[in-house]
Every structure is written in structure tokens, then in C-alpha cells.
Amino acid sequence: MIYVLAVTGNLALAALSGLFFALLTISSFRERSFRAGALSSVFLAATTLFWALVILTAPPWLNLTVLVLSGGFVFLSVTRFFWHPVPVRDLSQAVLYDERNNMFARNNLRHHPDLAKIYYRLHPKKRSCDRQIHNKPDFGDPGQVYYDPYTTPVYEAAFEYLHQTIPASMGDPAPEPEGVDLQKICTAIKDLVRFYGGCDTGFVTLAPFHFYSRKGRHAAGWGDPIDQSHKSAVVIVVPMEIQMLKHSPTATVIQESARKYVEAAKISNIVAGYLRRFGYQARAHNDGNYEVLCVPLAVASGLGELGRMGIFMHKTLGPCVRLAVVTTTLALPDSGPGPNLFMENFCRICKKCARNCPSGSITTGEEPKTRNFAHWSIDQEKCFSYWKTIGSDCGICISVCPYTKPDSLVHRLVRFYIRQNSINQHIALFMDDLLYGRRKKIARTNPVPGWRYTCPLAFDPDQIKLVIQCLKK
């Protein structure tokens, strides 16, 4: 009787392990992760052979031993425990961030010598570093590593378009505020975001540290204090194409960033206009046009956590997203905080982004403390200097992150596994290094056909055949 139970249990475990590795193999090849697909198929064959030998040839005592050990492993895998839980950040004494200290703002000072004099009087230690960065070729310059005369102008045109849409982020509300059903309007905003191409939405009550202290990105209004009269924020998440990010740090990354910043601007401008029609003030915050810090707001909304690389980690798409925010005088109910995803626990042991960062901008140590609280952040001077050298926003940290995977069944299972305990996280990191590689090889040139990787036809042979057939007709 015990032998029959042991064999039955082992059959069930064999079916589950075989199903998992089969799913992983199929998923990996569909994602064009050929190393992962090949190794997964080897694991599938090896586990199938192992279970066949145990069930068909092993004596009863060995069948029972394997069942007990395997069952113990499964039980341990679903038990939640963490040796060193991440402490809750104390933001009570957080100091507001001055946008003038942002590298984009500081890089722009080379065009405004009068503002530069003011800034470097306030921050003399930054002058030498910034001068070196100013002397590097600017984005779109032929001297950059990944410059291409026919594709580089695409992202330049996209960022020019973004600049031209800044007036659309603001506007006058309807004369009289309407009474609104908060639940209905939140549902409508979520539906609107998805309808126009976003993947997730959160709502946050604004705190002072969510705002910049002073404007700094543009010469107009440079140094002016930020208006903090808005009560709530709508956080908008737009997914990036993982296939594009896989080619980091080439120009495909900045093409995809520009594309999704355009999408995020479009969605946030429409949401802001929607709220203004109810008589409430609303302002969209999108690329090059921020008065709030998107990452802390996205974390506070419960949509994800802060990663070691200092950017937002979405609960299903990891760091492979772009953000926009709409602030409003309408007091919307908070959607967060969400459940603890233990992503930050994983970031503490992973360090894959830091190991692969070509500029050494990401720390391998504990969270640095700035602005009176501990939080992950990067060395923005090193990072931005590298960007200007290569002519792309790099994205290596995003591409190598174990969370940068499609939201498929197999990756949902892995994310569930990682959320359970510290041991699981170490095993998952080992497997990610094995399947996807520990180090990323940096390409010397842009892939062919470059930015046209955004076109779905580039990835779907069946669609290409269909188009050819239609053309022949």
C-alpha cells in the first residue's frame, strides 16, 4: 500500500515537473531566448529520465525516500519566510528633490550660460563633472557609437514631438466642478488608460516629497517653486517591448523609450483633459515635463516596488515599463499600498544590473541614504555620461533584470515562487543566470534592421507570408 502511494505521488510530481519544463521550453523559444529554450529542453529530458528510472526500476524504499524529499522541497517552496525582511522606508523627514540637480536639467545648462552661472554658484563641486559631460557629443550627433543617419532622426523627431505636446498637459477646467462618483470615475480612468495603450493604473494621495521643490528642466520658469495644490495623482504604466530592450545598449533602446514616452504622454494628456471636463484642475506629467517624481508615486500606488537600479519595478513587467502621472485637485481614493512582492528582497541578493552596468553607476552595496532616507539610486553622472557617449539610453540594467520577462504562465509561476522565501530567491537567481546568462555581451553596432524592430512583422513569419500573399493578389 505504501509503495502504491509512493509511486502515485512520484507520478504526480513527475507530471508537474515535466509540465513546468515543457512550458518553460516552449515559452523560451517563443520569446527567442534560445539558450534558455535549449537548456530547458535538456532539463525536461533529464527529469523525465530520472522519474522514469525511479518509478519503474527503483525499490519501494527509494520511491518513498524520493517522494518524502521531493514533497519536503515542494512544501518548503510554498512556505513564506525571509531571513532579512526589507524595512519600511521612513519618509517622514524626506527632503524634496530640486529638479535643477537632475542630469537632464544640468546638461541643458550648456545652452543657457546665465542660468549655468547661477547653478554653479550654488553647486560649485558639480561644475567640473558637468563640463566634461557637456563636452561629449549630444544625442543625435554622428560622433556617438550607435549613431545611424537614417534611424537616429526617428527618436529625435519623437522627442521633438513630445516637447511640442507640453501645452496639452495643462488647461483650464470646466467652470463648475461636478459631483462625481469616485468609484465610477476611477474605473473609467483605468478603462481609458487601457483603451489607449497603458497596462496599469494606480491612484495616490500626494505628499510634499512627491513634488520637485523647484523647476529646472527648461529655461522658462527655471528655479521657480512647484505648485503643490493638487491632492491626488493618477499613475499610468506603459509597457515596453522586451524584444527591443534585448538589444541594449544599442539605439533600439532609445527608439523604444521614445515610442513609449510618446504613448505615455498621449494617455496622460487625455486623462488630464478628461478630469478637467468635470471641473477639476488636472496636469499631465510626462517625459521632459515633470513637476512630480514618477517612481515614488508608482511605488506608493501599490503597482510595484523600487529596484536596485533606482527605477520602478512593475509587479508583472519588472522594470520594462515607462511611467506618466496626472495630478489633480480631485481627491481620489488611494489604490495602494499593494501586497508585498518581495522584489526588493530579491534585488538585495541579485545584483545582476550592477554587475552588468558598463558605467558602474549601480551600487552592489546597501541602499544609499540621500534626501534623509535610504533608497536605491544610481550615480547619475556616470550613467548620463555613458548615454552621451553611445547615443542611447543604454537599458542594459533593464534587459538583464530577471523580472524583465513576458507576463506568461511560466513567468507568473516563477514570480509566485520568488515571493515565497529567501531560499527560493537564491534558487531562482541561480536558474536565471544559468538559463539567460550571468553577463550580457555588448554589441558594437546596431542590429539590423535597427529601430524597425518595433514593427510586429519583424517577429511574425506567418504575418509576413500573409502580407506577401495579399500583395500577389
C-alpha positions in Angstrom: 0.0 0.0 0.0 2.8 2.4 0.9 4.6 1.5 -2.3 1.5 2.3 -4.4 1.1 5.7 -2.6 4.8 6.4 -3.2 4.6 5.6 -6.9 1.3 7.6 -7.3 2.9 10.6 -5.5 6.0 10.4 -7.7 3.9 10.1 -10.8 2.2 13.3 -9.8 5.5 15.1 -9.1 6.9 13.8 -12.4 3.9 15.2 -14.3 4.2 18.6 -12.6 8.0 18.9 -13.2 7.6 17.7 -16.8 4.8 20.2 -17.4 6.8 23.0 -16.0 9.9 22.4 -18.0 7.8 21.8 -21.1 6.1 25.2 -20.6 9.5 26.8 -19.9 10.9 25.3 -23.1 8.0 26.4 -25.3 7.9 29.9 -23.6 11.7 30.4 -24.1 11.6 29.6 -27.8 8.6 31.8 -28.3 10.5 34.7 -26.5 13.5 34.0 -28.7 15.6 33.1 -25.6 17.3 30.2 -27.4 19.8 29.4 -24.7 17.0 29.1 -22.1 15.0 27.1 -24.5 17.8 24.6 -25.2 18.7 24.2 -21.6 15.0 23.8 -20.6 14.6 21.0 -23.1 17.7 19.3 -21.6 16.1 19.7 -18.1 12.9 18.3 -19.5 14.6 15.2 -20.9 16.8 14.7 -17.7 13.8 15.0 -15.3 11.7 12.6 -17.4 14.5 10.1 -17.4 15.0 10.5 -13.7 11.4 9.9 -12.8 11.1 7.0 -15.2 14.1 5.3 -13.5 12.7 6.0 -10.0 9.2 4.9 -10.7 9.9 1.9 -12.9 13.1 0.4 -11.5 13.8 1.8 -8.0 12.9 -0.4 -5.0 10.0 0.7 -2.7 12.2 2.3 -0.1 13.8 4.5 -2.7 10.5 5.5 -4.2 9.3 6.5 -0.7 12.5 8.4 0.0 12.3 10.4 -3.2 8.6 11.2 -2.5 9.4 12.4 1.0 12.4 14.6 -0.1 10.5 16.0 -3.1 7.4 16.6 -1.1 9.5 18.4 1.5 11.0 20.6 -1.2 7.6 21.5 -2.5 6.4 22.3 1.0 9.4 24.5 1.6 8.9 26.2 -1.8 5.4 27.4 -0.8 6.2 28.4 2.7 6.8 32.1 3.2 9.8 33.3 5.2 12.6 35.8 4.8 15.8 35.9 6.8 16.2 39.7 6.4 12.9 41.4 5.6 13.2 44.8 3.9 12.4 47.5 6.5 9.6 50.0 5.7 11.2 53.3 4.5 10.8 56.2 6.8 9.8 59.1 4.6 8.7 61.4 7.4 11.8 63.6 7.1 12.3 63.3 3.3 13.8 66.3 1.7 12.2 67.5 -1.6 14.3 66.9 -4.8 15.3 70.0 -6.8 14.8 69.3 -10.5 17.8 71.6 -11.2 20.0 68.8 -9.9 18.7 66.3 -12.4 21.3 65.4 -15.1 18.9 66.3 -18.0 18.5 69.8 -16.4 22.2 70.1 -15.8 23.0 69.0 -19.4 20.7 71.7 -20.7 22.6 74.4 -18.9 25.2 74.4 -21.7 22.6 76.3 -23.8 21.9 78.8 -21.0 25.2 80.4 -19.7 23.3 82.8 -17.4 21.4 80.0 -15.7 24.7 78.0 -15.5 26.4 80.8 -13.6 23.6 80.8 -11.0 23.6 77.0 -10.7 27.3 76.5 -10.3 27.5 79.3 -7.7 25.1 77.2 -5.7 26.8 73.9 -6.6 30.5 74.6 -7.4 31.6 71.0 -7.0 29.4 69.9 -9.9 31.0 72.3 -12.4 34.0 70.1 -13.4 32.0 66.9 -13.9 29.3 68.7 -15.8 31.8 70.4 -18.1 33.1 67.0 -19.1 29.6 65.8 -19.9 28.8 69.0 -21.8 31.8 68.4 -24.0 30.6 64.9 -25.1 28.6 64.6 -28.3 24.9 65.4 -27.8 22.2 62.9 -28.7 21.9 62.6 -32.4 25.5 63.6 -33.0 27.4 61.5 -35.6 30.2 61.0 -33.1 28.1 58.7 -30.9 28.7 55.0 -31.0 25.2 53.9 -32.2 24.5 56.8 -34.5 22.8 56.0 -37.7 22.0 58.7 -40.3 18.5 57.2 -41.2 17.3 55.8 -37.9 18.7 58.3 -35.3 16.3 61.1 -36.6 13.4 58.9 -35.7 13.9 59.3 -31.9 14.9 62.9 -32.3 11.6 63.6 -34.1 9.8 61.7 -31.3 11.3 63.8 -28.6 10.7 67.0 -30.6 7.0 66.0 -30.8 7.0 65.4 -27.0 8.3 68.9 -26.5 5.6 70.3 -28.7 2.8 68.5 -26.7 3.8 70.2 -23.4 0.9 72.7 -23.7 -1.6 69.8 -24.0 -0.6 68.7 -20.5 -2.3 71.7 -18.9 -5.6 73.6 -19.4 -8.5 75.3 -17.8 -11.1 73.1 -16.1 -14.9 73.4 -16.7 -16.3 76.4 -14.8 -18.2 74.5 -12.1 -16.9 71.2 -10.6 -19.3 68.4 -10.9 -20.1 66.0 -8.1 -18.6 62.6 -9.2 -18.9 59.1 -8.0 -15.3 58.4 -7.1 -15.5 54.6 -7.7 -17.0 55.1 -11.2 -14.5 57.8 -12.2 -11.6 55.6 -11.1 -12.9 52.7 -13.1 -13.4 55.0 -16.1 -9.8 56.2 -15.8 -8.5 52.7 -15.6 -10.5 51.7 -18.7 -9.4 54.8 -20.5 -5.7 54.1 -19.8 -6.0 50.5 -21.1 -8.1 51.7 -24.1 -5.3 54.0 -25.2 -2.4 51.5 -24.7 -1.4 51.6 -21.0 -1.2 48.4 -19.0 -1.8 49.5 -15.4 -3.2 52.4 -13.3 -2.8 53.5 -9.7 -4.1 56.3 -7.5 -2.1 58.1 -4.8 -2.8 60.9 -2.3 0.0 63.4 -2.9 2.6 64.2 -0.2 5.1 67.1 -0.3 8.0 64.9 -1.1 6.3 63.6 -4.3 6.8 67.0 -5.9 10.1 68.6 -7.1 11.0 71.6 -4.9 11.9 73.8 -7.9 11.6 73.6 -11.7 14.8 73.0 -13.6 14.3 71.1 -16.9 13.6 74.2 -19.1 14.8 77.8 -19.1 11.2 79.0 -18.8 10.4 79.0 -15.1 13.9 77.7 -14.1 14.2 77.8 -10.4 10.5 78.6 -9.7 8.9 76.8 -6.8 6.5 74.0 -7.7 2.8 74.4 -7.0 1.7 71.7 -4.6 -2.1 72.5 -4.5 -3.1 69.2 -6.3 -4.4 66.5 -4.0 -4.2 63.2 -5.9 -2.1 61.6 -8.6 -3.0 59.0 -11.3 -0.1 56.8 -12.1 0.0 55.4 -15.7 2.2 52.5 -16.6 3.0 51.8 -20.3 4.8 48.5 -21.2 7.9 48.5 -23.3 8.7 45.8 -25.9 11.1 43.3 -24.4 12.5 42.3 -27.8 13.7 45.9 -28.3 15.3 46.0 -24.8 17.2 42.8 -25.5 19.3 44.7 -28.0 20.6 47.1 -25.3 22.6 49.3 -25.2 22.1 49.9 -28.9 19.9 52.6 -30.4 16.9 50.2 -30.4 16.5 51.1 -26.7 16.2 54.8 -27.1 13.9 54.2 -30.1 11.6 52.1 -27.8 11.9 54.6 -24.9 10.9 57.5 -27.2 8.0 55.5 -28.6 6.6 54.6 -25.2 7.2 58.1 -23.8 5.1 59.3 -26.7 2.4 56.8 -25.7 2.6 57.8 -22.1 2.3 61.5 -22.9 -0.7 60.8 -25.1 -2.5 58.8 -22.4 -1.7 61.2 -19.6 -2.7 64.3 -21.6 -6.1 62.6 -22.4 -6.6 61.6 -18.7 -5.8 65.2 -17.6 -8.3 66.6 -20.2 -10.9 64.1 -19.1 -10.7 65.2 -15.4 -10.8 68.9 -16.4 -14.1 68.3 -18.1 -15.6 67.5 -14.7 -14.4 70.9 -13.4 -11.2 69.9 -11.6 -7.7 71.1 -12.3 -5.5 68.4 -13.8 -2.0 68.4 -15.1 -0.2 65.7 -17.0 3.4 64.9 -16.2 5.3 63.1 -18.9 8.8 63.0 -20.4 10.6 66.3 -20.2 7.6 67.9 -18.5 7.5 66.7 -14.8 6.7 68.5 -11.6 6.4 65.3 -9.6 8.7 62.2 -9.2 7.1 59.3 -11.0 8.9 56.5 -9.4 8.0 57.2 -5.7 4.4 57.7 -6.8 4.3 54.4 -8.7 5.7 52.6 -5.7 3.2 54.3 -3.4 0.3 53.3 -5.7 0.9 49.7 -5.0 1.8 48.8 -8.6 5.3 47.6 -7.8 8.5 48.3 -5.9 11.7 50.2 -6.2 14.6 48.2 -7.8 18.3 48.3 -7.2 18.8 50.2 -10.4 16.8 53.1 -8.9 13.8 52.7 -11.2 10.3 51.4 -10.8 9.7 47.6 -10.9 6.2 46.8 -12.0 4.6 43.8 -10.4 4.4 41.7 -13.6 6.6 43.5 -16.2 9.5 44.4 -13.9 11.5 47.5 -15.0 10.5 47.2 -18.6 7.9 50.0 -18.4 7.6 53.7 -18.8 5.6 56.0 -16.5 3.5 59.1 -16.7 1.4 60.8 -14.0 -1.6 63.1 -13.8 -2.1 65.3 -10.8 -5.5 66.8 -9.9 -7.4 68.8 -7.3 -10.0 65.9 -7.2 -9.4 63.8 -4.1 -9.2 60.3 -5.5 -9.1 57.2 -3.2 -5.7 55.5 -2.8 -5.2 52.2 -4.6 -2.1 51.3 -2.6 -0.1 50.1 -0.9 -0.3 46.8 -2.7 0.8 43.4 -1.4 4.5 42.9 -0.6 6.0 41.4 -3.7 9.4 40.9 -2.1 11.1 42.2 -5.2 13.4 44.4 -3.1 14.5 41.3 -1.1 15.4 39.8 -4.4 17.3 42.9 -5.6 19.5 42.7 -2.5 20.8 39.3 -3.5 20.6 39.6 -7.3 22.9 42.5 -8.2 22.7 41.5 -11.9 22.1 45.0 -13.0 25.1 46.3 -11.0 27.4 43.6 -12.4 26.4 44.3 -16.0 26.3 48.1 -15.8 29.0 49.3 -18.2 29.4 52.7 -16.4 29.5 51.3 -12.9 26.5 53.5 -12.0 24.7 51.0 -9.8 25.8 50.0 -6.3 26.4 46.5 -5.2 26.1 47.5 -1.6 23.2 48.5 0.6 20.7 51.3 -0.2 22.5 54.7 -0.1 20.9 57.4 2.1 20.1 60.7 0.3 17.4 63.3 1.0 17.2 62.0 4.6 16.0 58.4 3.7 17.5 55.2 2.4 16.6 54.3 -1.1 18.1 52.7 -4.2 19.6 55.3 -6.6 22.2 55.4 -9.2 25.3 57.6 -9.9 23.5 59.7 -12.5 26.7 61.5 -13.6 28.3 58.2 -14.7 25.1 56.9 -16.2 24.3 60.0 -18.2 27.9 60.4 -19.4 27.8 56.9 -20.8 24.5 57.6 -22.5 26.0 60.6 -24.3 29.0 58.5 -25.4 26.9 55.8 -27.0 23.9 57.8 -28.2 21.3 55.7 -26.4 19.8 55.4 -23.0 21.6 52.1 -22.6 18.9 49.9 -20.8 21.3 47.1 -20.0 20.1 47.1 -16.4 16.5 46.6 -17.6 17.4 43.9 -20.1 19.3 41.7 -17.7 16.9 42.0 -14.8 15.3 38.6 -14.1 11.9 40.4 -13.8 12.1 41.6 -17.5 10.1 38.7 -18.8 6.7 38.5 -20.5 3.6 38.0 -18.4 3.2 34.4 -19.4 2.0 31.5 -17.3 5.5 30.1 -16.7 6.9 33.5 -15.6 3.9 34.0 -13.3 4.7 30.8 -11.6 8.3 31.9 -11.2 7.2 35.3 -9.7 5.0 33.4 -7.3 7.9 31.2 -6.4 10.2 34.2 -5.8 7.6 35.8 -3.5 7.7 32.9 -1.0 11.0 32.9 0.7 14.8 33.6 0.7 15.8 30.1 -0.4 13.5 30.3 -3.5 15.1 33.6 -4.4 18.6 32.2 -4.4 17.5 29.2 -6.5 15.6 31.4 -8.9 18.7 33.7 -9.3 20.9 30.6 -10.0 18.5 29.4 -12.6 18.2 32.8 -14.3 22.0 33.0 -14.5 22.1 29.5 -16.0 19.3 29.9 -18.5 19.8 33.5 -19.6 23.4 34.2 -18.8 25.2 36.0 -16.0 26.9 38.6 -18.2 25.5 40.4 -21.2 27.6 40.8 -24.3 27.6 44.4 -25.5 27.0 44.7 -29.3 29.4 47.1 -31.2 26.8 48.1 -33.8 23.1 48.5 -34.1 21.1 45.4 -35.0 19.6 45.2 -38.5 17.0 46.5 -39.1 17.5 48.7 -36.1 14.5 50.7 -34.9 12.3 48.7 -37.3 12.3 46.0 -34.6 9.2 47.9 -33.4 7.3 46.5 -36.4 5.3 43.4 -35.5 6.0 41.9 -38.9 9.7 41.7 -38.0 8.8 39.0 -35.5 5.9 37.1 -37.1 6.8 35.0 -40.2 3.1 34.0 -40.6 2.1 37.6 -40.9 4.9 38.2 -43.4 3.6 35.3 -45.5 0.1 36.6 -45.3 1.2 40.1 -46.5 3.1 38.6 -49.4 0.0 36.6 -50.4 -2.2 39.7 -50.3 0.3 41.6 -52.4 0.4 38.8 -55.0 -3.4 39.0 -55.3 
